[in-house]
């Protein structure tokens, strides 16, 4: 007997609760075929197709074919992430990370890009909101990297994340590294030794029994290990 698989459909109750509460991150439209995709696709960082009027993740499948899983929007959501490093008096490199309040592990500071907001500005804004660290985006040690898809575990085939990483190297410190604290939706903010990506993973496991947020694993490995090799 031949079995057929029914495409998995799921939208987390938290998204529906966000819609009911009028949250800015929760798109109130329940039927994606009623959205003007011409406008949204024209500003997308990564082109994506439509099938029967519904957006399709360019990196599908995710395991959730229809619905938004745990994300509030339909289609591409633009984010910005601040990859902040600094060196201590001994020359060791450290990476600033935050523990997410949603239980998805440790990530670099970041979040949604507001409508009309420049992604670089968004990365610095999120950095200040989540850690209390205020830096200027005009400094020569800030470099905006190309936008990239990130494999967010909350995504679906119809709702996904694209981030603009901003590399911020604070240079060397004679004394202690800047004070940081978890704010907004971050439980805590910490400096993690980052000789390379494996060093970050080991430290989070041994000190915090934690792990890197899945959406940031490839991103951090690319940035930290490429920098180390150079």
C-alpha positions in Angstrom: 0.0 0.0 0.0 1.3 3.4 -0.9 1.2 6.1 1.8 0.9 9.7 1.1 2.3 12.3 3.4 0.1 15.3 4.4 2.0 18.6 4.4 2.5 19.7 7.9 0.6 22.9 8.8 1.4 24.8 12.0 1.2 28.3 13.5 2.2 28.5 17.1 -0.5 29.8 19.6 1.9 32.6 20.6 1.5 34.1 17.1 -2.2 34.1 17.4 -2.0 35.6 20.8 0.3 38.3 19.4 -2.2 39.1 16.7 -5.0 39.3 19.3 -2.9 41.7 21.4 -2.0 43.9 18.4 1.7 43.2 18.6 3.8 44.9 16.0 5.7 41.6 15.2 2.5 39.6 14.4 1.1 40.1 10.9 -2.7 40.2 11.4 -3.4 38.7 8.0 -4.3 35.0 8.3 -4.4 34.3 4.5 -1.1 35.0 2.8 -2.8 35.0 -0.7 -4.4 38.3 0.2 -1.0 40.0 0.7 0.5 42.3 -2.0 3.6 40.2 -2.6 4.7 42.5 -5.5 5.6 45.2 -2.9 7.2 42.8 -0.4 9.2 40.9 -3.0 10.5 44.1 -4.5 12.3 44.9 -1.2 13.4 41.4 -0.2 17.0 40.9 0.5 16.9 37.3 -1.0 14.5 36.6 -3.9 11.8 34.1 -3.2 9.1 32.4 -5.2 5.3 32.3 -4.9 3.2 29.2 -5.3 -0.5 29.7 -5.6 -0.1 33.1 -4.2 1.8 31.9 -1.1 5.4 32.7 -0.3 7.9 29.9 -0.3 11.1 29.9 1.7 14.0 29.8 -0.8 15.8 27.3 1.6 12.8 25.1 2.1 11.8 22.5 3.3 11.9 23.3 7.0 9.4 20.6 8.1 6.5 23.0 8.4 5.0 23.5 4.9 2.1 25.8 5.7 1.6 28.4 8.4 4.1 30.5 10.2 5.4 28.1 12.9 6.7 30.5 15.7 7.3 33.6 13.6 4.8 36.4 13.3 5.2 37.5 9.7 4.6 35.9 6.3 7.6 35.6 4.0 11.0 37.2 4.6 11.6 39.0 7.9 14.6 41.3 7.9 16.8 41.3 11.0 20.1 42.8 11.9 22.7 41.2 14.2 25.7 42.9 16.0 28.8 40.7 16.1 30.9 42.5 18.7 34.4 41.5 19.6 37.1 43.0 21.8 40.6 42.0 22.9 41.8 41.8 26.5 45.3 43.0 27.8 46.7 39.6 26.9 45.5 39.8 23.3 42.7 37.2 23.6 39.6 37.9 21.5 36.2 37.9 23.2 32.7 37.9 21.7 29.6 39.6 23.2 26.6 37.3 23.4 23.2 37.3 25.0 21.1 34.5 26.5 17.7 34.5 24.8 14.7 34.7 27.0 12.8 32.2 24.7 15.1 29.3 25.7 16.8 29.0 22.2 20.3 29.5 23.6 22.9 32.1 23.3 23.0 34.5 20.3 24.6 37.7 19.3 22.6 40.8 20.0 20.1 41.5 17.3 16.5 41.7 16.2 13.9 43.0 13.7 14.7 45.9 11.4 11.9 48.4 11.8 10.0 49.5 8.6 12.2 52.1 6.8 15.1 51.5 9.2 18.7 51.1 7.9 19.9 47.5 8.9 23.2 48.9 10.2 21.4 51.3 12.5 19.1 48.5 13.6 22.1 46.4 14.7 23.5 49.2 16.8 20.0 49.9 18.3 19.5 46.2 19.2 23.0 46.1 20.7 22.1 49.0 23.1 18.6 47.6 23.9 19.8 44.1 24.7 23.2 44.7 26.4 23.4 48.4 27.4 26.5 48.8 25.2 26.3 52.0 23.1 28.6 52.3 20.1 28.5 54.5 17.0 27.9 53.1 13.6 30.2 55.6 12.0 33.3 54.2 13.6 35.9 52.7 11.3 35.8 49.4 13.2 32.2 48.7 12.1 31.6 46.8 8.9 28.2 45.8 7.5 28.3 42.4 5.9 26.0 41.1 3.1 22.5 40.0 4.1 22.1 36.3 4.5 19.5 33.6 5.3 19.7 32.1 8.7 18.2 28.7 9.6 16.0 29.9 12.5 14.4 26.9 14.3 11.1 28.9 14.5 10.8 29.3 10.8 8.5 27.5 8.3 8.3 27.2 4.5 6.2 30.3 4.5 7.9 32.5 7.2 11.7 32.8 7.5 14.5 35.1 8.7 17.2 37.0 6.7 19.7 39.0 8.7 22.3 41.7 8.0 25.3 41.0 10.2 27.3 44.0 11.4 30.9 43.2 12.4 32.0 45.5 15.3 35.5 45.2 16.6 36.1 47.3 19.6 39.9 46.8 19.5 42.1 46.2 22.6 41.4 47.1 26.1 44.0 47.8 28.7 41.6 47.3 31.5 38.4 45.2 31.8 36.1 44.8 28.9 33.0 47.1 28.8 30.3 46.3 31.3 27.2 44.7 29.8 23.9 43.4 31.2 20.9 41.5 29.8 18.0 43.8 28.9 14.8 43.8 26.8 14.3 40.2 25.7 17.8 39.0 26.8 18.2 37.2 30.1 21.8 38.2 30.4 24.7 39.5 28.4 28.2 37.9 28.6 31.6 38.1 27.1 32.7 34.7 25.7 36.3 33.8 24.7 36.3 33.5 20.9 39.7 32.4 19.6 37.6 30.6 17.1 34.0 29.2 16.8 34.8 26.0 18.6 36.1 28.0 21.6 32.7 29.8 21.8 30.9 26.4 21.8 33.1 24.9 24.5 32.8 27.9 26.8 29.0 28.1 26.6 28.8 24.3 27.3 31.2 24.2 30.2 30.3 27.5 31.9 26.6 27.9 31.2 25.5 24.4 30.1 24.3 26.4 27.0 24.5 26.3 23.3 24.7 28.7 20.4 21.3 29.7 18.9 20.9 27.5 15.8 20.3 30.5 13.5 23.7 31.9 14.4 25.9 28.8 14.3 27.0 29.0 10.6 27.1 32.8 10.8 29.5 32.9 13.7 31.6 30.0 12.4 32.1 31.9 9.1 32.9 35.3 10.7 35.1 34.0 13.6 37.0 31.3 11.7 37.6 33.5 8.6 38.9 36.3 10.8 41.2 33.9 12.6 42.5 32.5 9.4 43.2 36.0 8.1 
